[in-house]
Amino acid sequence: MNTVLHEILEWLYAIVIALAIAMVIHIFFLQPTRVSGESMVPTLHNGEYLIISKMGHIMGDVITVTSSSSTAASAIPGRGKMT
């Protein structure tokens, strides 16, 4: 009986740690989202899934802007080759 309880507690501990790591990643680093609308065709299509990085942006990235009513996506234009 003691070994079964120990096994259950080990599983619960592993699940809690995994959930905590997933929450930290979701809150500070990455956020999954879904494209809503056709405004970014042909780059993005309605219903596609994206993983948004919260770490910063570089030229050529697609950025998202969240307002109180909706989320909009926009592209950061590249400047071509810099010399």
Secondary structure, 3 states (H helix, E strand, C coil): CHHHHHHHHHHHHHHHHHHHHHHHHHHHCEEEEECCCCCCCCCCCCCCEEEEECCCCCCCCEEEEECCCCEEEEECCCCCCCC
